[in-house]
Amino acid sequence: MKKLFFLFLCFHFTYSCFTQNDKQTIEYDFTGKLNEGQMKFMNNYYNWDSKEILIINFSQPRSDCHFDNHIHKTGYTKWWKDFYEKIDIKDCSNIFVCSEKHNRDKTLFYDKANFLYDNFFSRKESCYGVLVLNKNGDYLQFNGHYTEKQVSKFKENLKSII
């Protein structure tokens, strides 16, 4: 009987942990709305096309990070591909922006005039961050290491208010 009770408690505890995590809200640092000038800048400089959502993966300056977050090791493209394979981003523009120029990497945007850093990512020191926007200018932002679940939830929330 004690064994059965113990197994029941283990099952209940495990089930509670999994169901609680599914209902947990996704953490973000900042939310807001871009003004017309900011929207124009984003559309023009970051080639935001007709897609409803723009996802910006941002690397902060080295001075905001405890390691050199601008060294991209072999295989980082595969890592990001695997990361975004778990998220439905067919209706999204997904870009990578560094706060410092990289001559060796043509797949990264440079943060022109520190626009992203000054307007969004200087509010909290971290190595990385993500900014997800919709066509209305509404955004959700997180500074630090982020998960597929966060990006997916940001996208879902912003699509629902277009």
N, CA, C and O atoms as a DFTB+ gen file, in Angstrom:
648 C
 N C O
     1  1       0.825      -1.190       0.000
     2  2       0.000       0.000       0.000
     3  2       0.873       1.258       0.000
     4  3       0.582       2.218      -0.713
     5  1       1.949       1.248       0.807
     6  2       2.838       2.412       0.856
     7  2       3.493       2.645      -0.499
     8  3       3.681       3.783      -0.930
     9  1       3.838       1.536      -1.164
    10  2       4.465       1.631      -2.476
    11  2       3.510       2.279      -3.485
    12  3       3.905       3.147      -4.263
    13  1       2.267       1.847      -3.457
    14  2       1.257       2.383      -4.353
    15  2       1.032       3.873      -4.080
    16  3       0.937       4.668      -5.015
    17  1       0.948       4.244      -2.820
    18  2       0.775       5.647      -2.442
    19  2       1.975       6.482      -2.909
    20  3       1.807       7.586      -3.427
    21  1       3.180       5.945      -2.722
    22  2       4.392       6.632      -3.157
    23  2       4.387       6.835      -4.670
    24  3       4.710       7.923      -5.147
    25  1       4.027       5.809      -5.422
    26  2       3.949       5.913      -6.882
    27  2       2.917       6.949      -7.307
    28  3       3.155       7.715      -8.241
    29  1       1.786       6.980      -6.635
    30  2       0.749       7.966      -6.918
    31  2       1.284       9.379      -6.696
    32  3       1.074      10.265      -7.524
    33  1       1.977       9.586      -5.574
    34  2       2.548      10.913      -5.288
    35  2       3.575      11.320      -6.346
    36  3       3.590      12.467      -6.792
    37  1       4.429      10.381      -6.743
    38  2       5.428      10.671      -7.777
    39  2       4.753      11.054      -9.085
    40  3       5.133      12.034      -9.726
    41  1       3.746      10.272      -9.476
    42  2       3.015      10.564     -10.709
    43  2       2.348      11.935     -10.621
    44  3       2.452      12.730     -11.556
    45  1       1.677      12.219      -9.534
    46  2       0.970      13.489      -9.352
    47  2       1.953      14.667      -9.394
    48  3       1.678      15.683     -10.031
    49  1       3.078      14.530      -8.728
    50  2       4.086      15.591      -8.708
    51  2       4.632      15.837     -10.118
    52  3       4.740      16.983     -10.555
    53  1       4.972      14.766     -10.820
    54  2       5.505      14.881     -12.181
    55  2       4.471      15.512     -13.102
    56  3       4.797      16.422     -13.865
    57  1       3.235      15.044     -13.042
    58  2       2.167      15.593     -13.878
    59  2       1.957      17.075     -13.581
    60  3       1.790      17.874     -14.502
    61  1       1.966      17.441     -12.315
    62  2       1.783      18.843     -11.926
    63  2       2.884      19.730     -12.478
    64  3       2.621      20.841     -12.937
    65  1       4.104      19.245     -12.435
    66  2       5.228      20.031     -12.958
    67  2       5.074      20.278     -14.452
    68  3       5.280      21.399     -14.918
    69  1       4.715      19.248     -15.206
    70  2       4.583      19.397     -16.660
    71  2       3.402      20.278     -17.031
    72  3       3.535      21.133     -17.906
    73  1       2.268      20.100     -16.402
    74  2       1.100      20.898     -16.763
    75  2       1.281      22.333     -16.304
    76  3       0.794      23.248     -16.968
    77  1       1.957      22.557     -15.203
    78  2       2.194      23.910     -14.725
    79  2       3.103      24.664     -15.677
    80  3       2.882      25.849     -15.930
    81  1       4.134      23.995     -16.216
    82  2       5.043      24.650     -17.152
    83  2       4.336      25.058     -18.430
    84  3       4.671      26.094     -19.003
    85  1       3.360      24.273     -18.899
    86  2       2.633      24.621     -20.111
    87  2       1.785      25.868     -19.919
    88  3       1.598      26.636     -20.862
    89  1       1.271      26.079     -18.721
    90  2       0.400      27.216     -18.446
    91  2       1.185      28.460     -18.045
    92  3       0.617      29.548     -17.945
    93  1       2.459      28.309     -17.819
    94  2       3.300      29.402     -17.358
    95  2       3.370      30.502     -18.422
    96  3       3.503      30.216     -19.612
    97  1       3.281      31.755     -17.982
    98  2       3.375      32.856     -18.929
    99  2       4.818      33.025     -19.382
   100  3       5.753      32.700     -18.651
   101  1       4.984      33.530     -20.578
   102  2       6.304      33.731     -21.147
   103  2       6.836      35.076     -20.683
   104  3       6.124      36.080     -20.712
   105  1       8.071      35.091     -20.262
   106  2       8.700      36.279     -19.705
   107  2       9.212      37.208     -20.798
   108  3       9.831      36.767     -21.766
   109  1       8.944      38.506     -20.630
   110  2       9.521      39.520     -21.505
   111  2       9.992      40.675     -20.635
   112  3       9.536      40.841     -19.504
   113  1      10.915      41.475     -21.177
   114  2      11.435      42.614     -20.429
   115  2      10.682      43.904     -20.731
   116  3      10.408      44.700     -19.832
   117  1      10.350      44.101     -22.005
   118  2       9.723      45.354     -22.413
   119  2       8.666      45.092     -23.476
   120  3       8.755      44.136     -24.246
   121  1       7.676      45.954     -23.497
   122  2       6.648      45.936     -24.528
   123  2       6.306      47.375     -24.863
   124  3       6.497      48.271     -24.040
   125  1       5.811      47.597     -26.045
   126  2       5.455      48.953     -26.436
   127  2       5.035      49.008     -27.882
   128  3       4.682      47.997     -28.489
   129  1       5.080      50.223     -28.427
   130  2       4.676      50.446     -29.813
   131  2       5.640      51.435     -30.446
   132  3       5.952      52.471     -29.860
   133  1       6.111      51.111     -31.649
   134  2       7.007      52.004     -32.377
   135  2       6.224      53.171     -32.946
   136  3       5.051      53.041     -33.296
   137  1       6.897      54.322     -33.033
   138  2       6.257      55.457     -33.697
   139  2       6.472      55.343     -35.205
   140  3       7.161      54.435     -35.669
   141  1       5.894      56.248     -35.958
   142  2       5.947      56.181     -37.422
   143  2       7.380      56.229     -37.961
   144  3       7.719      55.492     -38.887
   145  1       8.216      57.087     -37.388
   146  2       9.614      57.200     -37.819
   147  2      10.396      55.923     -37.554
   148  3      11.187      55.483     -38.388
   149  1      10.171      55.337     -36.395
   150  2      10.847      54.081     -36.062
   151  2      10.404      52.953     -36.997
   152  3      11.223      52.135     -37.417
   153  1       9.105      52.911     -37.322
   154  2       8.600      51.894     -38.248
   155  2       9.235      52.061     -39.629
   156  3       9.625      51.079     -40.260
   157  1       9.335      53.296     -40.091
   158  2       9.930      53.566     -41.401
   159  2      11.388      53.097     -41.425
   160  3      11.834      52.487     -42.397
   161  1      12.123      53.388     -40.349
   162  2      13.518      52.959     -40.254
   163  2      13.618      51.441     -40.334
   164  3      14.438      50.910     -41.083
   165  1      12.792      50.748     -39.570
   166  2      12.824      49.281     -39.548
   167  2      12.506      48.712     -40.936
   168  3      13.171      47.786     -41.400
   169  1      11.501      49.265     -41.582
   170  2      11.126      48.787     -42.922
   171  2      12.245      49.012     -43.923
   172  3      12.560      48.119     -44.709
   173  1      12.844      50.181     -43.905
   174  2      13.862      50.523     -44.894
   175  2      15.207      49.851     -44.635
   176  3      15.777      49.232     -45.534
   177  1      15.702      49.969     -43.437
   178  2      17.061      49.500     -43.182
   179  2      17.164      47.987     -43.034
   180  3      18.153      47.385     -43.452
   181  1      16.153      47.375     -42.445
   182  2      16.217      45.928     -42.205
   183  2      15.417      45.125     -43.220
   184  3      15.107      43.958     -42.985
   185  1      15.080      45.749     -44.354
   186  2      14.408      45.057     -45.464
   187  2      13.188      44.254     -45.001
   188  3      12.966      43.125     -45.439
   189  1      12.418      44.855     -44.119
   190  2      11.219      44.188     -43.644
   191  2      10.210      44.192     -44.782
   192  3       9.695      45.243     -45.162
   193  1       9.935      43.037     -45.313
   194  2       9.057      42.938     -46.470
   195  2       7.596      42.876     -46.032
   196  3       7.222      43.444     -45.006
   197  1       6.805      42.207     -46.790
   198  2       5.365      42.176     -46.541
   199  2       4.962      41.205     -45.430
   200  3       3.772      41.041     -45.162
   201  1       5.899      40.584     -44.805
   202  2       5.572      39.630     -43.730
   203  2       5.007      40.379     -42.530
   204  3       5.354      41.534     -42.284
   205  1       4.135      39.708     -41.789
   206  2       3.433      40.342     -40.668
   207  2       4.324      40.595     -39.454
   208  3       4.114      41.554     -38.711
   209  1       5.310      39.740     -39.260
   210  2       6.137      39.770     -38.051
   211  2       7.615      39.916     -38.428
   212  3       8.084      39.308     -39.391
   213  1       8.330      40.721     -37.663
   214  2       9.781      40.844     -37.795
   215  2      10.407      40.363     -36.496
   216  3      10.065      40.844     -35.415
   217  1      11.326      39.412     -36.608
   218  2      12.072      38.895     -35.454
   219  2      13.500      39.376     -35.600
   220  3      14.158      39.098     -36.603
   221  1      13.985      40.105     -34.591
   222  2      15.366      40.592     -34.601
   223  2      16.120      39.896     -33.474
   224  3      15.791      40.056     -32.299
   225  1      17.125      39.131     -33.847
   226  2      18.031      38.480     -32.902
   227  2      19.230      39.419     -32.779
   228  3      19.930      39.652     -33.764
   229  1      19.475      39.955     -31.596
   230  2      20.443      41.032     -31.426
   231  2      21.604      40.610     -30.525
   232  3      21.401      40.004     -29.473
   233  1      22.822      40.941     -30.958
   234  2      24.014      40.759     -30.117
   235  2      24.437      42.120     -29.609
   236  3      24.737      43.020     -30.393
   237  1      24.461      42.268     -28.299
   238  2      24.830      43.540     -27.690
   239  2      26.331      43.785     -27.815
   240  3      27.080      42.883     -28.189
   241  1      26.771      45.011     -27.499
   242  2      28.213      45.290     -27.542
   243  2      28.972      44.378     -26.586
   244  3      28.429      43.923     -25.579
   245  1      30.215      44.122     -26.912
   246  2      31.059      43.276     -26.054
   247  2      31.141      43.825     -24.629
   248  3      31.273      43.066     -23.669
   249  1      31.062      45.147     -24.504
   250  2      31.154      45.768     -23.171
   251  2      29.954      45.423     -22.283
   252  3      30.029      45.584     -21.065
   253  1      28.852      44.952     -22.871
   254  2      27.661      44.575     -22.106
   255  2      27.619      43.081     -21.793
   256  3      26.629      42.579     -21.261
   257  1      28.691      42.379     -22.123
   258  2      28.681      40.932     -21.993
   259  2      29.933      40.456     -21.256
   260  3      30.986      41.089     -21.342
   261  1      29.819      39.354     -20.542
   262  2      30.938      38.812     -19.769
   263  2      31.873      37.952     -20.613
   264  3      32.865      37.436     -20.097
   265  1      31.572      37.789     -21.912
   266  2      32.460      37.085     -22.832
   267  2      32.349      37.749     -24.201
   268  3      31.494      38.610     -24.405
   269  1      33.193      37.360     -25.124
   270  2      33.156      37.950     -26.465
   271  2      32.015      37.306     -27.246
   272  3      32.198      36.280     -27.901
   273  1      30.855      37.911     -27.169
   274  2      29.664      37.375     -27.820
   275  2      29.631      37.642     -29.322
   276  3      28.651      37.303     -29.986
   277  1      30.675      38.237     -29.860
   278  2      30.729      38.512     -31.293
   279  2      31.616      37.532     -32.045
   280  3      31.805      37.662     -33.254
   281  1      32.152      36.562     -31.340
   282  2      32.913      35.510     -32.009
   283  2      31.912      34.434     -32.394
   284  3      31.309      33.790     -31.536
   285  1      31.747      34.253     -33.690
   286  2      30.806      33.253     -34.175
   287  2      31.591      32.024     -34.597
   288  3      32.310      32.033     -35.596
   289  1      31.438      30.992     -33.830
   290  2      32.177      29.757     -34.094
   291  2      31.549      29.001     -35.260
   292  3      30.402      29.242     -35.636
   293  1      32.316      28.101     -35.809
   294  2      31.815      27.245     -36.876
   295  2      30.565      26.530     -36.385
   296  3      30.535      25.992     -35.279
   297  1      29.553      26.532     -37.209
   298  2      28.328      25.833     -36.857
   299  2      27.254      26.712     -36.247
   300  3      26.169      26.212     -35.952
   301  1      27.505      28.009     -36.041
   302  2      26.476      28.841     -35.424
   303  2      25.254      28.950     -36.323
   304  3      24.132      29.064     -35.830
   305  1      25.459      28.916     -37.652
   306  2      24.331      28.972     -38.577
   307  2      23.448      27.745     -38.395
   308  3      22.223      27.860     -38.416
   309  1      24.047      26.579     -38.219
   310  2      23.285      25.362     -37.984
   311  2      22.536      25.456     -36.658
   312  3      21.396      25.004     -36.554
   313  1      23.181      26.049     -35.632
   314  2      22.520      26.184     -34.331
   315  2      21.252      27.024     -34.476
   316  3      20.197      26.637     -33.974
   317  1      21.342      28.164     -35.153
   318  2      20.174      29.019     -35.334
   319  2      19.116      28.341     -36.195
   320  3      17.920      28.478     -35.939
   321  1      19.561      27.607     -37.217
   322  2      18.613      26.886     -38.069
   323  2      17.831      25.886     -37.226
   324  3      16.610      25.793     -37.353
   325  1      18.514      25.143     -36.375
   326  2      17.850      24.191     -35.486
   327  2      16.914      24.901     -34.507
   328  3      15.818      24.415     -34.229
   329  1      17.343      26.037     -33.992
   330  2      16.532      26.823     -33.054
   331  2      15.213      27.220     -33.707
   332  3      14.144      27.015     -33.133
   333  1      15.291      27.789     -34.911
   334  2      14.089      28.294     -35.574
   335  2      13.298      27.220     -36.304
   336  3      12.175      27.480     -36.735
   337  1      13.841      26.039     -36.452
   338  2      13.097      24.933     -37.031
   339  2      11.941      24.524     -36.123
   340  3      10.953      23.960     -36.592
   341  1      12.057      24.800     -34.848
   342  2      11.039      24.433     -33.871
   343  2       9.905      25.466     -33.794
   344  3       8.943      25.282     -33.048
   345  1      10.024      26.550     -34.566
   346  2       9.041      27.634     -34.536
   347  2       8.501      27.830     -35.951
   348  3       9.263      27.794     -36.917
   349  1       7.215      28.032     -36.073
   350  2       6.619      28.315     -37.378
   351  2       6.879      29.783     -37.713
   352  3       6.215      30.677     -37.187
   353  1       7.853      30.022     -38.596
   354  2       8.199      31.409     -38.950
   355  2       7.976      31.691     -40.440
   356  3       8.607      32.584     -41.005
   357  1       7.081      30.932     -41.072
   358  2       6.809      31.153     -42.493
   359  2       6.314      32.568     -42.769
   360  3       6.611      33.132     -43.822
   361  1       5.569      33.142     -41.843
   362  2       5.010      34.481     -42.029
   363  2       5.857      35.564     -41.349
   364  3       5.360      36.650     -41.052
   365  1       7.128      35.264     -41.107
   366  2       8.011      36.181     -40.383
   367  2       9.266      36.508     -41.192
   368  3       9.764      35.685     -41.960
   369  1       9.758      37.717     -41.001
   370  2      11.116      38.041     -41.414
   371  2      11.971      37.819     -40.180
   372  3      11.648      38.323     -39.105
   373  1      13.040      37.081     -40.319
   374  2      13.882      36.719     -39.185
   375  2      15.309      37.153     -39.502
   376  3      15.946      36.602     -40.399
   377  1      15.812      38.148     -38.759
   378  2      17.136      38.682     -39.052
   379  2      18.033      38.645     -37.817
   380  3      17.572      38.490     -36.686
   381  1      19.336      38.793     -38.078
   382  2      20.352      38.784     -37.029
   383  2      21.118      40.095     -37.126
   384  3      21.633      40.448     -38.187
   385  1      21.188      40.815     -36.006
   386  2      21.814      42.133     -35.983
   387  2      22.872      42.161     -34.891
   388  3      22.625      41.749     -33.758
   389  1      24.055      42.652     -35.249
   390  2      25.139      42.822     -34.287
   391  2      25.360      44.306     -34.040
   392  3      25.231      45.124     -34.952
   393  1      25.688      44.643     -32.820
   394  2      25.955      46.033     -32.480
   395  2      27.316      46.490     -32.986
   396  3      27.602      47.687     -33.015
   397  1      28.150      45.545     -33.383
   398  2      29.482      45.866     -33.903
   399  2      29.629      45.245     -35.283
   400  3      29.111      44.159     -35.542
   401  1      30.340      45.944     -36.172
   402  2      30.493      45.464     -37.547
   403  2      31.311      44.186     -37.607
   404  3      32.222      43.963     -36.810
   405  1      30.955      43.352     -38.582
   406  2      31.668      42.101     -38.837
   407  2      31.996      42.040     -40.311
   408  3      31.103      41.917     -41.149
   409  1      33.255      42.123     -40.625
   410  2      33.664      42.037     -42.023
   411  2      33.593      40.615     -42.541
   412  3      33.427      40.394     -43.741
   413  1      33.718      39.649     -41.640
   414  2      33.813      38.261     -42.064
   415  2      32.456      37.584     -42.242
   416  3      32.401      36.436     -42.682
   417  1      31.376      38.257     -41.914
   418  2      30.081      37.596     -41.969
   419  2      29.063      38.462     -42.703
   420  3      28.668      39.521     -42.215
   421  1      28.654      38.015     -43.849
   422  2      27.724      38.774     -44.688
   423  2      26.256      38.500     -44.348
   424  3      25.368      39.139     -44.911
   425  1      25.989      37.562     -43.438
   426  2      24.608      37.222     -43.117
   427  2      24.057      38.057     -41.969
   428  3      22.878      37.945     -41.633
   429  1      24.890      38.887     -41.368
   430  2      24.462      39.692     -40.231
   431  2      24.253      41.146     -40.644
   432  3      25.020      41.694     -41.436
   433  1      23.212      41.759     -40.099
   434  2      23.036      43.194     -40.248
   435  2      23.865      43.883     -39.174
   436  3      24.167      43.302     -38.131
   437  1      24.221      45.113     -39.445
   438  2      24.900      45.957     -38.471
   439  2      23.873      46.929     -37.906
   440  3      23.004      47.403     -38.638
   441  1      23.959      47.225     -36.636
   442  2      23.032      48.144     -35.967
   443  2      23.345      49.584     -36.387
   444  3      24.101      50.287     -35.716
   445  1      22.762      50.003     -37.488
   446  2      23.026      51.319     -38.062
   447  2      22.681      52.427     -37.060
   448  3      21.579      52.482     -36.514
   449  1      23.658      53.301     -36.843
   450  2      23.510      54.453     -35.932
   451  2      23.079      54.026     -34.530
   452  3      22.450      54.801     -33.809
   453  1      23.412      52.808     -34.147
   454  2      23.023      52.267     -32.830
   455  2      21.524      52.382     -32.568
   456  3      21.097      52.535     -31.424
   457  1      20.743      52.307     -33.620
   458  2      19.292      52.475     -33.499
   459  2      18.678      51.451     -32.548
   460  3      17.959      51.821     -31.619
   461  1      18.952      50.181     -32.770
   462  2      18.358      49.140     -31.925
   463  2      18.901      49.196     -30.505
   464  3      18.154      49.068     -29.535
   465  1      20.205      49.389     -30.398
   466  2      20.804      49.442     -29.057
   467  2      20.238      50.623     -28.263
   468  3      19.802      50.458     -27.123
   469  1      20.248      51.802     -28.865
   470  2      19.793      52.994     -28.145
   471  2      18.305      52.955     -27.802
   472  3      17.906      53.415     -26.732
   473  1      17.489      52.417     -28.693
   474  2      16.041      52.417     -28.481
   475  2      15.521      51.224     -27.689
   476  3      14.457      51.307     -27.075
   477  1      16.258      50.117     -27.697
   478  2      15.724      48.906     -27.075
   479  2      16.708      48.182     -26.155
   480  3      16.378      47.878     -25.009
   481  1      17.893      47.912     -26.646
   482  2      18.755      46.958     -25.954
   483  2      19.706      47.559     -24.931
   484  3      20.415      46.811     -24.258
   485  1      19.750      48.870     -24.788
   486  2      20.616      49.463     -23.765
   487  2      19.939      49.507     -22.403
   488  3      20.566      49.892     -21.417
   489  1      18.685      49.122     -22.335
   490  2      17.922      49.200     -21.089
   491  2      18.326      48.141     -20.077
   492  3      18.020      48.261     -18.891
   493  1      19.010      47.111     -20.540
   494  2      19.409      46.022     -19.645
   495  2      20.653      45.366     -20.233
   496  3      20.619      44.886     -21.366
   497  1      21.738      45.340     -19.488
   498  2      22.968      44.723     -19.992
   499  2      22.817      43.211     -20.054
   500  3      22.427      42.558     -19.086
   501  1      23.132      42.690     -21.203
   502  2      23.143      41.248     -21.414
   503  2      23.914      41.003     -22.699
   504  3      24.331      41.950     -23.365
   505  1      24.098      39.784     -23.041
   506  2      24.884      39.458     -24.235
   507  2      24.030      39.444     -25.492
   508  3      24.490      39.817     -26.572
   509  1      22.791      39.015     -25.345
   510  2      21.904      38.832     -26.490
   511  2      20.521      39.345     -26.150
   512  3      20.222      39.679     -25.003
   513  1      19.698      39.400     -27.158
   514  2      18.311      39.752     -26.945
   515  2      17.503      39.493     -28.193
   516  3      18.044      39.246     -29.271
   517  1      16.188      39.556     -28.025
   518  2      15.294      39.372     -29.160
   519  2      14.212      40.454     -29.097
   520  3      13.707      40.799     -28.028
   521  1      13.880      40.969     -30.266
   522  2      12.820      41.960     -30.416
   523  2      11.886      41.423     -31.487
   524  3      12.315      41.152     -32.609
   525  1      10.603      41.266     -31.147
   526  2       9.618      40.754     -32.091
   527  2       8.561      41.838     -32.275
   528  3       7.972      42.326     -31.311
   529  1       8.331      42.209     -33.558
   530  2       7.411      43.298     -33.894
   531  2       6.332      42.825     -34.853
   532  3       6.536      41.883     -35.619
   533  1       5.174      43.494     -34.805
   534  2       4.171      43.255     -35.832
   535  2       4.046      44.493     -36.721
   536  3       4.660      45.523     -36.442
   537  1       3.263      44.396     -37.774
   538  2       3.137      45.482     -38.757
   539  2       2.494      46.746     -38.182
   540  3       2.599      47.815     -38.783
   541  1       1.834      46.639     -37.036
   542  2       1.257      47.813     -36.382
   543  2       2.295      48.571     -35.556
   544  3       2.038      49.688     -35.107
   545  1       3.467      47.964     -35.355
   546  2       4.506      48.581     -34.537
   547  2       4.531      48.091     -33.108
   548  3       5.379      48.519     -32.324
   549  1       3.614      47.199     -32.749
   550  2       3.616      46.629     -31.401
   551  2       4.808      45.691     -31.281
   552  3       5.159      45.002     -32.239
   553  1       5.432      45.664     -30.102
   554  2       6.592      44.788     -29.932
   555  2       6.666      44.197     -28.537
   556  3       6.102      44.719     -27.575
   557  1       7.382      43.093     -28.469
   558  2       7.783      42.442     -27.221
   559  2       9.285      42.240     -27.314
   560  3       9.809      41.892     -28.372
   561  1       9.972      42.461     -26.204
   562  2      11.430      42.361     -26.212
   563  2      11.910      41.628     -24.969
   564  3      11.345      41.758     -23.884
   565  1      12.976      40.852     -25.164
   566  2      13.624      40.179     -24.052
   567  2      15.129      40.329     -24.199
   568  3      15.668      40.116     -25.285
   569  1      15.808      40.690     -23.132
   570  2      17.268      40.791     -23.120
   571  2      17.826      39.595     -22.373
   572  3      17.390      39.284     -21.264
   573  1      18.784      38.932     -22.982
   574  2      19.399      37.759     -22.380
   575  2      19.179      36.563     -23.280
   576  3      18.700      36.693     -24.406
   577  1      19.536      35.388     -22.767
   578  2      19.347      34.165     -23.531
   579  2      17.859      33.833     -23.557
   580  3      17.216      33.774     -22.509
   581  1      17.325      33.620     -24.725
   582  2      15.897      33.386     -24.886
   583  2      15.659      32.006     -25.493
   584  3      16.564      31.376     -26.039
   585  1      14.423      31.566     -25.377
   586  2      14.070      30.216     -25.813
   587  2      13.151      30.251     -27.033
   588  3      12.575      31.284     -27.379
   589  1      13.035      29.088     -27.671
   590  2      12.119      28.943     -28.790
   591  2      10.693      29.232     -28.331
   592  3       9.907      29.843     -29.055
   593  1      10.374      28.788     -27.125
   594  2       9.033      28.974     -26.585
   595  2       8.713      30.466     -26.422
   596  3       7.594      30.895     -26.703
   597  1       9.694      31.253     -25.969
   598  2       9.472      32.689     -25.831
   599  2       9.193      33.329     -27.185
   600  3       8.220      34.066     -27.342
   601  1      10.044      33.046     -28.153
   602  2       9.887      33.659     -29.477
   603  2       8.544      33.261     -30.083
   604  3       7.845      34.096     -30.657
   605  1       8.192      32.004     -29.956
   606  2       6.925      31.517     -30.487
   607  2       5.743      32.224     -29.834
   608  3       4.796      32.620     -30.513
   609  1       5.801      32.378     -28.522
   610  2       4.711      33.042     -27.785
   611  2       4.656      34.531     -28.134
   612  3       3.567      35.084     -28.284
   613  1       5.808      35.187     -28.265
   614  2       5.831      36.590     -28.673
   615  2       5.120      36.737     -30.014
   616  3       4.265      37.607     -30.186
   617  1       5.488      35.872     -30.962
   618  2       4.909      35.903     -32.306
   619  2       3.394      35.706     -32.239
   620  3       2.644      36.464     -32.854
   621  1       2.947      34.707     -31.506
   622  2       1.507      34.434     -31.375
   623  2       0.765      35.632     -30.795
   624  3      -0.282      36.031     -31.305
   625  1       1.314      36.201     -29.726
   626  2       0.655      37.344     -29.075
   627  2       0.560      38.547     -30.004
   628  3      -0.472      39.215     -30.050
   629  1       1.632      38.827     -30.747
   630  2       1.648      39.986     -31.632
   631  2       0.770      39.770     -32.863
   632  3       0.169      40.722     -33.360
   633  1       0.686      38.549     -33.358
   634  2      -0.206      38.268     -34.503
   635  2      -1.663      38.439     -34.114
   636  3      -2.486      38.845     -34.935
   637  1      -1.983      38.132     -32.866
   638  2      -3.379      38.196     -32.430
   639  2      -3.901      39.631     -32.339
   640  3      -5.114      39.830     -32.264
   641  1      -3.023      40.634     -32.343
   642  2      -3.493      42.023     -32.235
   643  2      -3.287      42.815     -33.532
   644  3      -3.396      44.041     -33.539
   645  1      -2.988      42.110     -34.624
   646  2      -2.843      42.810     -35.908
   647  2      -4.222      43.149     -36.436
   648  3      -4.344      43.743     -37.508
